[in-house]
Amino acid sequence: MELIRGKHNLRPHHRGCVATIGNFDGVHLGHQAVFDALKEKARAHGLPATVILFEPQPMEFFRPGQAPARLTRLREKLDRIRRCGIDRVLLLEFNRPLAETAPEAFIEEVLVRGLAIRHLYVGDDFRFGRNRAGDFHLLKEAGNGAGFDVESLPTVELDACRISSTRIREALMAGDLATAEACLGRPYQIFGRVSRGHQRGRTIGFPTLNVPLHRRVSPLQGVFAVTVQGLGDGDIPGVANIGVRPTVAGDERPLLEVHLFDFDRQVYGAHVGVTFLRFLREERKFDSFDRLRRQIELDAAEARRFHFTASTRWPPSFDIFHHRNPSP
């Protein structure tokens, strides 16, 4: 997959494509259906299938303190899109100049002159351009004049409800991992690099991998039975806490801490994936470090029971660490 960073990097050979525009946070089954239609149309035209993304996501630019938690950071999103078989991604920086671009100018500069699109897929509620003045009907009208078709796709539903990033966030925050998995088409995972923490867990026999989330808001909170990928050939079982650690530190930014069972290697700097399998309890503050330790013992025991009884329910291909050399 070719990654084009910014419209200034568009070249003549990028002209001519079938495209779609969106955030595609989570790359859930609804997004995957769009990509399947995109690829089919691209093959019919003999053109590359192209996805247009914005970074940061528009809500994060306009209202950073109120933007919803990301399901996937950019690296993960690009990897998921690549594995969907997309040929190209045009990544546009969402900044003040882009936010103030008139919708007609965006169409002309990016879609017509930059990409020379032949067919465009967008949601029927898609809005773009200054003051969000551009919509599906404006795109249709512009396409009639510039020679490209515009099409909206029906939403994908689960149990008569629309699959959306919002629905997945709500499921995760409620500890409903089954619904999140059904909407995503895979168990929910978070990826990050192991950092050195305060090593308090070692003093009570529960050393942890500390994985900073680099997000203002976490998509889920609490204690979970998990597996970790990226530290060997297989999944390593463990128990994880994700939150602000009110008993220990009261951090403002959420942190993911994972205690791996029967694992004693030093892995600082390793890039790992954490797969969330079972919600155990909400994060809460304890009145002493000793009570926290006793609760961690109970959490670890419950997670061990879960791992002992649970069978493997997905193939290892869901793990990005089986794809160590993605293009771009």
N, C-alpha and C positions, 0 to 999 in steps of 0.2 A: 504494500500500500504506500502510495506517495503522499507525503504531508507537505502542503504548501502553506508556509507561515506568512500570512498577510497578502493583500491584493497586489502589493508592489512586487511580489515574487511570481505573479502570474506571467507566463510566457506564451508565445504564439501556439505552441503545441498543446497548451491547456484549453484552447478554444474548441468547443464541440463536446458536449457532455449531456447526460441526464442527471439531474440533481435534486436534492432535498435540503431543507434548511430547518434547524431546530437546536435545542439544547441536548436532547437525547441522554439526559441524566439517568444512569442505571442501565441503559441499553436493554430495556425490558422486552417482553414478548410483543408489545405493541410497536416498539421501535423496530424490532426484528422483522415484523410483517411489512413495515414501510420499506426496509432495506431489501426484502425479497422482491417486492413489486418494483423497486428501483432497479435492481439487477436485471429483472426480466425485461423491463422496458429498455434498459441500456443495451442488452443483447440484441433486441429487435432492431435497434438503431445502429448497432455496431459501434457504440460509443462507450466511454468509461462511465461507471457509476460514481457519482461525486456527492459527498456530504459536506455541507457548509456549517461550521460551528462558530460560536462566539466564546471568547475567553477574556475576562471573566464572563460568567453568565449575566445577562442584562440586569436581573434583580440584584445581583451582588454589586453591580456598579451603582445603580440608582439608590438602593436602600440596603447597604451592607449589614446594618444591624438587624434587619428584619428578613434577610434572605433565608430561605429554607436550607436545611442541612443538605449537603451534597450526598448523593448515593455513591457516586464515583468521582474521584479526582481525575484530572485530565489524562494522566498517563494510563490509568485503568480504562477510561472511556475509549481512548484511541486503540488500545489493545483489543477491547471488545468489538469495536467497529471493524478493525482489521480482520478479526476472526469471522465476521459476518460476510466477508468476501467483497468488501467495498474497495474500489480501485484507488480513489483519491479522497483526501480531506483538505478542504480549504479552511484554515483556521484564521479567523479575523479577530484582531484585538478590539474588544468593546471598550472604547474610550469616548471622551467628550466629542471629538470630531465625528466619529461614527454615529453617536447618539443624536447629533444635530443634523445629520445628513437627511435631506428630504427623501421620501420613499421613491420618488421618480428618479432622483439622482442615483440612489442605490441600485435600482433596477438597471439603469443605463451603464453605470460604471462597473458593477460587479457581474450582473447576470448576462448582460448583452455584450459589452465590449470585453470584459475580462474572461468570461467563460463561454460565451456564445451558446447558451443552453438551448437544447431542443425540447426538453420536457422537464417540468418542475412539479415535485410533490410537496405540498404543505398541508398543515392542518387547517380545517375550515375556520378555526378561531385564531389563526396566525396573524400577528400584528408586527409591524416593523416601521423603521424610519422615524423622523422627528415627530414627537408627540404621539407616537404609535399610530400615525395617520394612515399608513399603508396596510392593506388587508387583502384577503383572497380576491375580492372583486377588482381591486386595482391591478393586481397581478394578471388576472384574466384579461383585462382590457389592454394592459401593456403587452401581453403575449400575443394578442391578436394583431397588434401593430408591428411587433418585432419578430414574429415568426416562431414563437415557442408556445407549447401547450402547458396549461396549468391544471393540476388535478388534486383533489383532496381524497384521502382514503378513509373508509369507515373505521371507527375505533374497534380495537380488539377487546372483548369482554371476558370476564371470569365470574361465574355465578351471577350473570345478568348485570354485572357492574363493570364499568370501564376500567381497563388496566391503565394506570397512569403512575408517574413518579410520585405524585402526591399520595395516592392510595398506598404505595409501597412504604413511604415514609410513615404514614399513620400506622400501618401494620407493624413496622419495626419498633416504633415508640411504644406500642401496646404489647410488645413481646410476642406478637403473632408471626413467628418465623415461617410457619407453613404457608400463610397467605402471601408473604413476601416472596418466598421461593416459587410459589405457583405463578406469580406475576412476572418474576424475573426469568423463569425457566431454569433456575439454578439456585443453590443455596446462597445466601447473602455473604459476601466477603468484604473485608477491608484489608488494604495493603499499606505497607509502610516500612521504614528502616528502623532496626533495633537501635536504641540509644542507651547510653549509660544513665541510670537513675540514681536514687539515693541509697539503693541496696538495703532498704529496711526489711524487705521480704526475706532476705537471707538470715536475718537475726531470729526469725521465728520458723525457719524451715520451709519457707515458700518463696524461693527466688523467682523473679518474674522477668519476662522480656518486656521492656518498656517501648511502646510504639507510639510516638507522637502522631496525632491525626492531622495537624496543620489545617485545622478547620475551626471556624468560630463556634459552630454548633455540630454536635455529633448526631448522626442519624438514628442512633439507638443508645440506650443507657441501661446499666444494670450488670448482673452477673450471669454468665452463660457457659454452657459446655461448648467447647470449640475444638477444632483441629487446626494445626499450623502447617503451612506448606512453604517450601523453599529452603529447608534445612537438611534435606536429604531426599531420597527417592520416594518416600511415602509420606502419608499424613501422620502428624504427631498429635496425640490427644492431650487435652488440657482443660483448664478452667480459666475464664477471663473476666476481668472487671473493666468496664468502660464507663468513664465519668470523670468527676472532678475530685475524687478522693476526699470527701468531707472530714473523715476522721483524722487523716494523716496530714494533709497539706491544705485542703481547701483551694485548690488551683482554680483559676478562672477558665482556662482552656481545658477541654477534655483530653484524657489520656487513656490509651488502651494498654492494660497490663495483663500479661498471659503467664500463668504458671503451667509449665509442661510437665507431664507425669514421666518419671523415670528418665529425666534428661538433665545433664549437668555440664554441657559444653558452653564455652564463652562464644557468643555469636554477635558481639557488638558490630554494627555496620551492615549486618545482613539484611537484605530486602525480603520480607516475608509476607505471606498472605494468611489471614485469619478467617476461617470459615465458622459462622455462627450456627449451631445446631439445635440448642435447647435453651430457652430462657429459664433461669433458676430463681432469680429474685430481683427486686429493685435495689439500687444502690442506696445505702442509708448511713447515717452518722452514728457511731457507737461512742459510749461515754468513757471508754478506756481502750487502750491498745490491746490489752489482754482479751477483752470481749471480741474485738475485731479478729484476733487470732483464732479464737474458738469458732467464730462464724466461718472463717476461711476454711477451717478443718471440715466443717459440715458441708460447705459448698464443694470442696474438693472430693469428699466422699460421694456426694450426690452425682457429681460429674463423672466420677469413675464408674459408678453403677450404670449411668447412661451409656458410656462408651462400651462397657462390657456387654450390655444387652442389645445395643443398636447394631444393625447390619449396615453394610455399605450400600448407600442408596444412589450414588452418582458415579459416573466414570471419571478418572483422573484428568480427562481433557478439559474439565472446568477450571483447572489450575493454570494460571498464566505462566507458571514456572516451567511448564512443558514447552514454552515458546520463548526461549531465552534471547533470540536474536530477531526480534520483529523488525520489519521494515515499516516506516522509513528508517 
